[in-house]
Amino acid sequence: MGNYHSGDREIGRSDTMLVSTAYLPPIDYMAVLTRFRDVVIEQHETYPKQSWRNRCRIVTASGVQDLSIPVSRPRGRHSKTGEVMIKPSGPWRGKHWRAIRSAYGKAPYFAYYEDLFAPLFLEKHSATGEVPLITFNEHLLTAVFRCLGVPVRLSKTASFSKNPVSLHDLRDRFSPKASRQLPATFSDWPGYHQVFSDRLGFTPNASVIDLIFHLGPDSLHYLKGIDCGRLPPGIPS
């Protein structure tokens, strides 16, 4: 299992990746993240809507399904990502876990990794106690790191920088928006067997848990084998 460290960090290291927080991130996000030893999560940006920050994508018997965490923004559209809270009311945690279990319960490695993820969805939470979205995402990312065996040092920004120097800034690279005017992260996706591929075909770039539950210990090898040629120069291979 990899080492995991957390804290606040000033920006400015050339071997560091700066990225937005993400809820059970997509595979392209993880393919790049695992090429770095130091990853900084942006928490001082103004929180945008319709992003991977509170949304993940799974593959079900009916096709692709997006799961969205209900959040509250204490300062409205001026709220920073680090201030965004998960709404304490509503049964979304149980619904999300049931959807994940239904989608991947028959995947080869679901039972092997289930105990790493299930407690984060099923543990009891106070009806009034709010949890920061960035914290919940961090706990899930820690579980993902453990599955992958990746020694990543994870921290959060100490302040906001629009144009950080000597840093791989990928905060706006990963998005579920089909209309986003950014070049595709990857031009080719290696296929792997998915539970419903016999009826749906191969579905690329789902949440990293799609990869983990299907490939298990080979997940990191898959991520390392993805060609990052369409990303900015200097991404480690």
C-alpha positions as CSV (number, residue, x, y, z in Angstrom):
1,M,0.0,0.0,0.0
2,G,1.2,3.5,-0.8
3,N,2.1,6.2,1.6
4,Y,-0.4,9.1,2.0
5,H,0.3,12.5,3.4
6,S,-2.0,15.5,3.6
7,G,-1.7,19.1,4.4
8,D,-1.7,22.6,2.9
9,R,1.1,23.5,0.5
10,E,2.4,26.6,-1.3
11,I,2.4,26.2,-5.1
12,G,5.6,26.2,-7.0
13,R,7.2,22.8,-7.5
14,S,7.8,21.6,-11.1
15,D,7.2,17.9,-10.2
16,T,3.8,18.7,-8.7
17,M,0.4,18.3,-10.3
18,L,-2.4,20.9,-9.4
19,V,-5.9,19.5,-10.0
20,S,-9.4,20.0,-8.8
21,T,-11.0,17.8,-6.2
22,A,-13.1,15.0,-7.7
23,Y,-15.7,12.5,-6.5
24,L,-14.4,9.0,-7.3
25,P,-12.5,10.5,-10.2
26,P,-12.7,9.4,-13.9
27,I,-9.9,7.2,-15.3
28,D,-8.2,10.0,-17.3
29,Y,-7.8,12.0,-14.1
30,M,-6.2,9.0,-12.3
31,A,-4.0,8.1,-15.2
32,V,-2.3,11.5,-14.9
33,L,-2.4,11.7,-11.1
34,T,-0.5,8.4,-10.7
35,R,2.4,9.8,-12.8
36,F,3.2,12.3,-10.0
37,R,4.5,11.8,-6.5
38,D,3.1,15.2,-5.3
39,V,-0.5,16.2,-6.0
40,V,-2.0,19.5,-4.8
41,I,-5.8,19.8,-4.7
42,E,-7.2,23.2,-5.4
43,Q,-9.5,24.4,-2.5
44,H,-9.4,28.2,-3.0
45,E,-11.0,28.4,-6.5
46,T,-14.6,29.7,-6.8
47,Y,-16.7,26.5,-6.9
48,P,-18.1,25.7,-10.4
49,K,-21.2,23.7,-11.2
50,Q,-21.5,20.6,-13.3
51,S,-18.0,19.2,-12.8
52,W,-16.4,16.0,-11.4
53,R,-16.0,17.8,-8.0
54,N,-19.3,16.3,-6.8
55,R,-20.1,13.9,-9.6
56,C,-18.9,10.4,-10.7
57,R,-19.8,8.2,-13.6
58,I,-20.5,4.4,-13.3
59,V,-21.6,1.8,-15.8
60,T,-24.8,0.0,-15.0
61,A,-27.0,-2.6,-16.8
62,S,-28.9,0.3,-18.4
63,G,-25.7,2.2,-19.4
64,V,-23.8,5.1,-18.1
65,Q,-25.2,6.7,-14.8
66,D,-23.9,9.8,-13.1
67,L,-24.1,10.0,-9.3
68,S,-24.2,13.5,-7.9
69,I,-23.5,14.5,-4.3
70,P,-26.0,17.2,-3.0
71,V,-24.0,20.2,-1.8
72,S,-24.6,23.5,-0.2
73,R,-22.6,26.7,-1.0
74,P,-22.5,28.9,2.1
75,R,-21.7,32.1,0.0
76,G,-23.7,31.2,-3.0
77,R,-21.8,31.5,-6.3
78,H,-18.9,33.1,-4.6
79,S,-18.2,30.0,-2.4
80,K,-14.7,28.5,-2.6
81,T,-14.4,24.8,-3.2
82,G,-13.0,24.3,0.3
83,E,-16.2,25.9,1.8
84,V,-18.6,23.7,-0.1
85,M,-20.4,21.3,2.3
86,I,-22.3,18.1,1.6
87,K,-26.0,18.5,2.5
88,P,-26.6,16.4,5.7
89,S,-30.2,15.6,4.9
90,G,-31.4,12.9,2.4
91,P,-30.4,9.3,1.8
92,W,-28.0,10.0,-1.0
93,R,-25.1,8.0,0.5
94,G,-27.2,4.8,0.7
95,K,-28.6,5.4,-2.8
96,H,-25.1,5.9,-4.2
97,W,-23.7,2.8,-2.6
98,R,-26.7,0.7,-3.7
99,A,-26.1,1.9,-7.3
100,I,-22.4,1.1,-7.1
101,R,-23.1,-2.4,-5.6
102,S,-25.8,-3.1,-8.3
103,A,-23.4,-2.0,-11.1
104,Y,-20.3,-3.8,-9.8
105,G,-21.4,-6.5,-7.4
106,K,-20.6,-9.2,-10.0
107,A,-17.3,-7.6,-11.0
108,P,-14.2,-9.9,-10.3
109,Y,-12.7,-7.7,-7.5
110,F,-15.8,-6.0,-6.0
111,A,-15.8,-8.3,-2.9
112,Y,-12.1,-7.8,-2.5
113,Y,-12.3,-4.0,-2.3
114,E,-15.8,-3.5,-1.0
115,D,-14.8,-3.0,2.6
116,L,-12.5,-0.1,1.7
117,F,-15.4,1.9,0.2
118,A,-18.7,0.7,1.9
119,P,-18.0,2.3,5.3
120,L,-17.6,5.8,3.7
121,F,-21.1,5.5,2.4
122,L,-22.8,3.5,5.1
123,E,-21.5,4.9,8.3
124,K,-23.9,6.9,10.4
125,H,-23.8,10.7,10.0
126,S,-25.3,13.3,12.2
127,A,-28.5,14.8,10.9
128,T,-27.1,18.3,11.4
129,G,-23.4,17.8,11.0
130,E,-22.1,18.9,7.7
131,V,-19.0,17.4,6.0
132,P,-16.8,19.4,3.5
133,L,-17.0,17.9,0.0
134,I,-13.3,18.2,-0.4
135,T,-12.8,16.1,2.8
136,F,-15.2,13.3,1.7
137,N,-13.5,13.2,-1.7
138,E,-10.1,13.0,0.0
139,H,-11.2,10.0,2.1
140,L,-12.4,8.2,-1.1
141,L,-9.2,9.1,-2.9
142,T,-7.2,7.6,0.0
143,A,-9.1,4.3,-0.5
144,V,-8.3,4.5,-4.3
145,F,-4.6,5.0,-3.5
146,R,-4.7,1.9,-1.3
147,C,-6.2,-0.2,-4.0
148,L,-3.6,1.0,-6.5
149,G,-0.7,0.9,-4.2
150,V,0.4,4.3,-5.3
151,P,2.8,6.3,-3.0
152,V,1.3,9.8,-3.7
153,R,1.8,12.8,-1.4
154,L,-1.5,14.7,-1.4
155,S,-2.0,18.2,-0.1
156,K,-4.3,21.2,-0.6
157,T,-3.5,24.7,-1.8
158,A,-2.7,27.3,0.8
159,S,-3.9,30.1,-1.5
160,F,-5.2,30.7,-5.0
161,S,-3.0,31.4,-8.0
162,K,-4.5,32.0,-11.4
163,N,-1.3,31.2,-13.3
164,P,0.9,29.1,-11.0
165,V,4.6,29.0,-11.9
166,S,6.6,25.8,-12.3
167,L,3.6,23.6,-11.9
168,H,1.5,21.2,-14.0
169,D,-1.8,23.0,-13.8
170,L,-4.6,20.6,-14.8
171,R,-7.4,22.1,-12.8
172,D,-9.7,22.7,-15.8
173,R,-8.6,19.7,-17.9
174,F,-11.1,17.1,-16.6
175,S,-14.8,17.7,-17.1
176,P,-18.0,15.8,-17.8
177,K,-19.3,18.7,-20.0
178,A,-19.5,17.4,-23.6
179,S,-19.4,21.0,-24.9
180,R,-16.1,21.8,-23.3
181,Q,-13.6,23.3,-25.8
182,L,-10.5,21.4,-24.6
183,P,-8.7,18.7,-26.6
184,A,-9.4,15.1,-25.6
185,T,-7.2,14.0,-22.8
186,F,-6.5,10.7,-24.6
187,S,-6.9,9.7,-28.2
188,D,-7.2,6.0,-27.6
189,W,-8.7,3.9,-24.8
190,P,-7.4,0.3,-24.2
191,G,-10.4,-1.9,-23.6
192,Y,-11.0,-4.3,-20.7
193,H,-13.9,-6.6,-19.8
194,Q,-16.7,-4.9,-18.0
195,V,-19.7,-6.7,-16.4
196,F,-22.2,-5.4,-19.0
197,S,-19.8,-5.2,-22.0
198,D,-21.7,-8.1,-23.7
199,R,-24.7,-5.8,-24.1
200,L,-23.2,-2.4,-24.0
201,G,-19.7,-2.8,-25.5
202,F,-16.8,-1.2,-23.8
203,T,-17.5,2.1,-22.0
204,P,-14.3,4.2,-21.6
205,N,-13.4,6.7,-18.9
206,A,-15.9,5.8,-16.2
207,S,-15.0,6.3,-12.5
208,V,-11.8,4.7,-11.4
209,I,-13.8,2.3,-9.3
210,D,-15.0,0.7,-12.6
211,L,-11.4,-0.1,-13.4
212,I,-10.5,-1.2,-9.8
213,F,-13.5,-3.5,-9.5
214,H,-12.8,-5.1,-12.9
215,L,-9.0,-5.3,-13.0
216,G,-8.0,-5.3,-9.3
217,P,-4.2,-5.5,-8.9
218,D,-3.7,-4.8,-12.6
219,S,-5.4,-1.4,-12.4
220,L,-2.2,0.6,-12.0
221,H,-0.6,-1.2,-15.0
222,Y,-3.6,-0.2,-17.1
223,L,-3.3,3.5,-15.9
224,K,0.4,3.5,-16.6
225,G,-0.2,2.1,-20.1
226,I,-2.5,5.0,-21.2
227,D,-0.9,7.4,-23.7
228,C,-0.9,10.9,-22.3
229,G,0.3,12.4,-25.5
230,R,-2.5,15.0,-25.7
231,L,-1.7,16.5,-22.4
232,P,0.7,19.5,-22.0
233,P,4.4,18.6,-22.5
234,G,6.3,17.4,-19.4
235,I,3.8,15.0,-18.0
236,P,5.9,12.1,-16.5
237,S,5.6,8.8,-18.4
